């Protein structure tokens, strides 16, 4: 579709849009776009939320938003409509749980288990052996998305200007990023180095491994899918129910950096968000690795004592 080529979008986004289109076509029978009425939009909204559909309000809202964005594309980009017939037709949601940063006691619980005190891997195949140990630590000290960490290759860890970095990229067929802004380099925190992460990577290089997590199964179109399922169950098994989840590591990192007066532009660069703000802020959107490293080294978790237990095993 022309809309698909107009702006780069992740495969997950494209699939979500296509699923929404199926619901739209099922309900409306896909009439010519210039025959769409506001009444149809109102009825479509009600249909998406019908009790018999048993659809979460957020899911229903997202489906409506996708269709409205396509209509807007037809109006603004293609000039097929003089006005947007469904403008203002929305679905309000009230999240049951709001994501928040991890607190000190939760981090102590998570990293106080045998996995992180004895390098004792879970038996669950979804945990991915070494991945189960390192990925949560990387989440805590980088703020990277789970999918970004799950798809890393050994060659994505390298040194730039004497600073070790993690490269988040989509240059390989199985690698996917959420948006173009997600492609970035994240300096590796000194705590990760102390715990042996670079030694782990060096061992993989010696053994000519390609993937950073050779035992981690990657789900098609969602590299961190299996790991996410395991982590959710693991978290609950140690008494951490509902939230915080893995994505909350991003909130934890953002919160710490913001409280340390790190600029939004720097934080967005580290987390892979589009730089927001004034034109002046955007001038500094191309951060040097040294600037980003200085910011990432601010991360520190009071009360969390991590012992180095990695000994080079592969």
NORUR-V660240 format. One record per residue. N is the residue number from 1. RES is the residue in three letters. SS is DSSP state (H for helix, E for strand, C for the rest). BURIAL is b if it has 24 or more other ideal C-beta (glycine too) atoms within 12 Angstrom, else e. D_CENTER is the distance of its C-alpha to the mean C-alpha in Angstrom with 1 decimal. Layout:
# NORUR-V660240
n = {N & N}
res = {RES & RES}
ss = {SS & SS}
burial = {BURIAL & BURIAL}
d_center = {D_CENTER & D_CENTER}
This chain:
# NORUR-V660240
n = {1 & 2 & 3 & 4 & 5 & 6 & 7 & 8 & 9 & 10 & 11 & 12 & 13 & 14 & 15 & 16 & 17 & 18 & 19 & 20 & 21 & 22 & 23 & 24 & 25 & 26 & 27 & 28 & 29 & 30 & 31 & 32 & 33 & 34 & 35 & 36 & 37 & 38 & 39 & 40 & 41 & 42 & 43 & 44 & 45 & 46 & 47 & 48 & 49 & 50 & 51 & 52 & 53 & 54 & 55 & 56 & 57 & 58 & 59 & 60 & 61 & 62 & 63 & 64 & 65 & 66 & 67 & 68 & 69 & 70 & 71 & 72 & 73 & 74 & 75 & 76 & 77 & 78 & 79 & 80 & 81 & 82 & 83 & 84 & 85 & 86 & 87 & 88 & 89 & 90 & 91 & 92 & 93 & 94 & 95 & 96 & 97 & 98 & 99 & 100 & 101 & 102 & 103 & 104 & 105 & 106 & 107 & 108 & 109 & 110 & 111 & 112 & 113 & 114 & 115 & 116 & 117 & 118 & 119 & 120 & 121 & 122 & 123 & 124 & 125 & 126 & 127 & 128 & 129 & 130 & 131 & 132 & 133 & 134 & 135 & 136 & 137 & 138 & 139 & 140 & 141 & 142 & 143 & 144 & 145 & 146 & 147 & 148 & 149 & 150 & 151 & 152 & 153 & 154 & 155 & 156 & 157 & 158 & 159 & 160 & 161 & 162 & 163 & 164 & 165 & 166 & 167 & 168 & 169 & 170 & 171 & 172 & 173 & 174 & 175 & 176 & 177 & 178 & 179 & 180 & 181 & 182 & 183 & 184 & 185 & 186 & 187 & 188 & 189 & 190 & 191 & 192 & 193 & 194 & 195 & 196 & 197 & 198 & 199 & 200 & 201 & 202 & 203 & 204 & 205 & 206 & 207 & 208 & 209 & 210 & 211 & 212 & 213 & 214 & 215 & 216 & 217 & 218 & 219 & 220 & 221 & 222 & 223 & 224 & 225 & 226 & 227 & 228 & 229 & 230 & 231 & 232 & 233 & 234 & 235 & 236 & 237 & 238 & 239 & 240 & 241 & 242 & 243 & 244 & 245 & 246 & 247 & 248 & 249 & 250 & 251 & 252 & 253 & 254 & 255 & 256 & 257 & 258 & 259 & 260 & 261 & 262 & 263 & 264 & 265 & 266 & 267 & 268 & 269 & 270 & 271 & 272 & 273 & 274 & 275 & 276 & 277 & 278 & 279 & 280 & 281 & 282 & 283 & 284 & 285 & 286 & 287 & 288 & 289 & 290 & 291 & 292 & 293 & 294 & 295 & 296 & 297 & 298 & 299 & 300 & 301 & 302 & 303 & 304 & 305 & 306 & 307 & 308 & 309 & 310 & 311 & 312 & 313 & 314}
res = {UNK & UNK & UNK & UNK & UNK & UNK & UNK & UNK & UNK & UNK & UNK & UNK & UNK & UNK & UNK & UNK & UNK & UNK & UNK & UNK & UNK & UNK & UNK & UNK & UNK & UNK & UNK & UNK & UNK & UNK & UNK & UNK & UNK & UNK & UNK & UNK & UNK & UNK & UNK & UNK & UNK & UNK & UNK & UNK & UNK & UNK & UNK & UNK & UNK & UNK & UNK & UNK & UNK & UNK & UNK & UNK & UNK & UNK & UNK & UNK & UNK & UNK & UNK & UNK & UNK & UNK & UNK & UNK & UNK & UNK & UNK & UNK & UNK & UNK & UNK & UNK & UNK & UNK & UNK & UNK & UNK & UNK & UNK & UNK & UNK & UNK & UNK & UNK & UNK & UNK & UNK & UNK & UNK & UNK & UNK & UNK & UNK & UNK & UNK & UNK & UNK & UNK & UNK & UNK & UNK & UNK & UNK & UNK & UNK & UNK & UNK & UNK & UNK & UNK & UNK & UNK & UNK & UNK & UNK & UNK & UNK & UNK & UNK & UNK & UNK & UNK & UNK & UNK & UNK & UNK & UNK & UNK & UNK & UNK & UNK & UNK & UNK & UNK & UNK & UNK & UNK & UNK & UNK & UNK & UNK & UNK & UNK & UNK & UNK & UNK & UNK & UNK & UNK & UNK & UNK & UNK & UNK & UNK & UNK & UNK & UNK & UNK & UNK & UNK & UNK & UNK & UNK & UNK & UNK & UNK & UNK & UNK & UNK & UNK & UNK & UNK & UNK & UNK & UNK & UNK & UNK & UNK & UNK & UNK & UNK & UNK & UNK & UNK & UNK & UNK & UNK & UNK & UNK & UNK & UNK & UNK & UNK & UNK & UNK & UNK & UNK & UNK & UNK & UNK & UNK & UNK & UNK & UNK & UNK & UNK & UNK & UNK & UNK & UNK & UNK & UNK & UNK & UNK & UNK & UNK & UNK & UNK & UNK & UNK & UNK & UNK & UNK & UNK & UNK & UNK & UNK & UNK & UNK & UNK & UNK & UNK & UNK & UNK & UNK & UNK & UNK & UNK & UNK & UNK & UNK & UNK & UNK & UNK & UNK & UNK & UNK & UNK & UNK & UNK & UNK & UNK & UNK & UNK & UNK & UNK & UNK & UNK & UNK & UNK & UNK & UNK & UNK & UNK & UNK & UNK & UNK & UNK & UNK & UNK & UNK & UNK & UNK & UNK & UNK & UNK & UNK & UNK & UNK & UNK & UNK & UNK & UNK & UNK & UNK & UNK & UNK & UNK & UNK & UNK & UNK & UNK & UNK & UNK & UNK & UNK & UNK & UNK & UNK & UNK & UNK & UNK & UNK & UNK & UNK & UNK & UNK & UNK & UNK & UNK}
ss = {C & H & H & H & H & H & C & C & C & C & H & H & H & H & H & H & H & H & H & H & H & H & H & H & H & H & H & H & C & C & C & C & H & H & H & C & C & H & H & H & H & H & H & H & H & H & H & H & C & C & H & H & H & C & C & C & H & H & H & H & H & H & H & H & H & H & H & H & H & H & H & H & H & H & H & H & H & C & C & C & C & C & C & C & C & C & C & C & C & C & C & C & C & C & C & C & C & C & C & C & C & C & C & H & H & H & H & H & H & H & C & C & C & H & H & H & H & C & C & C & C & C & C & C & H & H & H & C & C & H & H & H & H & H & H & H & H & H & H & H & H & H & C & C & C & H & H & H & H & H & C & C & E & H & H & H & E & E & E & E & C & C & E & E & E & E & E & E & C & C & C & C & C & C & C & C & C & C & C & H & H & H & C & E & E & E & E & C & C & H & H & H & H & H & C & C & H & H & H & H & H & H & H & H & H & H & C & C & C & C & E & C & C & C & C & C & C & C & E & C & C & E & C & C & H & H & H & H & H & H & H & H & H & H & H & H & H & C & C & C & C & C & C & C & C & C & C & H & H & H & H & H & H & H & H & H & H & H & H & C & C & C & C & H & H & H & H & H & H & H & H & C & C & C & C & C & C & C & H & H & H & H & H & C & C & C & C & C & H & H & H & H & H & H & H & H & C & C & C & C & C & C & C & C & C & C & C & C & C & C & C & C & C & C}
burial = {e & e & b & e & e & e & e & e & b & b & e & b & b & e & e & b & b & e & e & b & b & e & b & b & e & e & b & b & e & e & e & e & b & e & e & b & e & e & e & b & b & e & e & b & b & e & b & b & b & e & e & e & e & e & e & e & e & e & e & b & b & b & b & b & b & b & b & b & b & b & b & b & b & b & e & e & e & e & e & e & e & e & e & e & b & b & e & e & b & e & b & e & e & e & e & e & e & e & e & e & b & b & e & e & e & b & b & e & b & b & b & e & b & e & b & b & e & e & b & e & b & b & e & e & e & b & b & b & b & b & b & b & b & b & b & b & b & b & b & b & b & b & b & b & b & b & b & b & b & b & b & b & b & b & e & b & b & b & e & e & e & e & b & b & b & b & b & b & b & b & e & e & e & b & b & b & b & b & b & e & b & b & e & b & b & b & b & b & b & e & b & b & b & e & b & b & b & b & b & b & b & e & e & b & e & e & e & e & e & e & b & b & b & e & b & b & b & b & e & e & e & b & b & b & b & b & b & b & b & b & b & b & e & b & b & e & e & e & e & b & e & e & b & b & b & b & b & b & b & b & b & b & b & b & b & b & b & e & e & e & e & b & b & b & b & b & b & b & b & b & b & b & b & e & b & e & e & e & e & e & e & e & e & e & b & e & b & e & b & e & b & b & b & e & b & b & b & b & b & e & b & e & e & b & e & b & e & e & e & b & e & e & e & e}
d_center = {25.9 & 26.6 & 23.7 & 21.3 & 23.0 & 23.1 & 19.6 & 16.9 & 14.2 & 11.7 & 13.5 & 11.5 & 12.6 & 16.1 & 16.4 & 15.7 & 18.3 & 20.7 & 20.6 & 21.3 & 24.2 & 25.7 & 26.1 & 27.4 & 29.9 & 31.0 & 31.9 & 33.3 & 34.7 & 33.2 & 36.0 & 36.5 & 34.0 & 37.0 & 38.2 & 35.2 & 36.4 & 35.0 & 36.5 & 34.5 & 31.3 & 32.4 & 33.4 & 30.1 & 28.3 & 30.7 & 30.4 & 26.6 & 27.1 & 30.3 & 30.6 & 31.5 & 28.2 & 26.5 & 23.3 & 21.0 & 21.4 & 17.8 & 17.9 & 21.2 & 20.1 & 17.3 & 20.0 & 22.4 & 20.2 & 19.6 & 23.4 & 24.2 & 22.1 & 24.1 & 27.3 & 26.5 & 26.1 & 29.5 & 31.0 & 29.8 & 29.2 & 31.8 & 34.2 & 35.0 & 35.1 & 36.8 & 34.6 & 31.5 & 33.1 & 30.1 & 29.2 & 28.9 & 28.4 & 25.4 & 24.1 & 23.6 & 21.3 & 21.5 & 18.5 & 20.1 & 17.7 & 16.1 & 13.2 & 14.8 & 14.9 & 16.4 & 20.1 & 22.5 & 24.0 & 20.8 & 19.7 & 23.3 & 23.2 & 20.0 & 21.3 & 24.9 & 24.9 & 26.7 & 23.5 & 23.1 & 26.8 & 28.3 & 25.7 & 26.6 & 24.2 & 23.6 & 25.6 & 22.9 & 22.0 & 18.4 & 18.0 & 18.7 & 21.3 & 20.4 & 16.7 & 17.2 & 18.8 & 16.7 & 13.0 & 13.3 & 15.3 & 13.0 & 10.2 & 13.2 & 14.6 & 11.9 & 9.0 & 6.7 & 3.4 & 5.7 & 6.0 & 6.9 & 9.3 & 10.7 & 12.0 & 13.7 & 17.4 & 20.1 & 20.9 & 17.5 & 19.0 & 21.9 & 23.9 & 24.2 & 27.2 & 27.6 & 24.1 & 21.9 & 18.4 & 15.3 & 14.8 & 11.5 & 13.2 & 13.8 & 17.5 & 17.9 & 18.3 & 15.8 & 13.0 & 10.7 & 8.5 & 7.2 & 10.1 & 13.0 & 12.0 & 9.1 & 12.1 & 13.4 & 15.1 & 14.4 & 17.7 & 18.2 & 19.3 & 22.9 & 22.2 & 20.2 & 23.2 & 25.6 & 24.1 & 24.6 & 21.3 & 23.2 & 26.0 & 23.8 & 22.7 & 26.4 & 27.5 & 25.3 & 26.8 & 30.3 & 29.7 & 28.4 & 25.1 & 22.6 & 19.4 & 18.2 & 18.0 & 20.9 & 21.1 & 17.6 & 17.8 & 15.1 & 15.0 & 15.8 & 13.2 & 10.5 & 10.9 & 9.5 & 11.3 & 14.4 & 13.1 & 11.2 & 14.5 & 16.5 & 14.6 & 15.1 & 18.7 & 19.3 & 18.2 & 20.6 & 23.3 & 23.5 & 23.9 & 20.4 & 20.2 & 17.7 & 15.9 & 14.5 & 11.9 & 9.3 & 6.8 & 10.1 & 10.2 & 8.4 & 11.2 & 13.6 & 13.2 & 13.4 & 16.3 & 18.2 & 18.1 & 19.1 & 21.9 & 23.1 & 23.6 & 21.1 & 20.9 & 18.1 & 18.2 & 17.7 & 14.8 & 13.1 & 14.0 & 12.5 & 9.1 & 9.1 & 10.3 & 13.6 & 16.5 & 18.3 & 21.8 & 25.2 & 26.4 & 27.3 & 23.7 & 22.6 & 25.4 & 23.5 & 20.2 & 21.2 & 20.9 & 22.8 & 21.3 & 24.0 & 22.9 & 19.2 & 20.7 & 23.0 & 20.2 & 18.0 & 21.3 & 21.7 & 19.3 & 21.7 & 21.7 & 25.2 & 26.6 & 24.2 & 26.4 & 24.9 & 27.5 & 27.3 & 28.0 & 26.7 & 29.8 & 29.0 & 29.1 & 27.6}
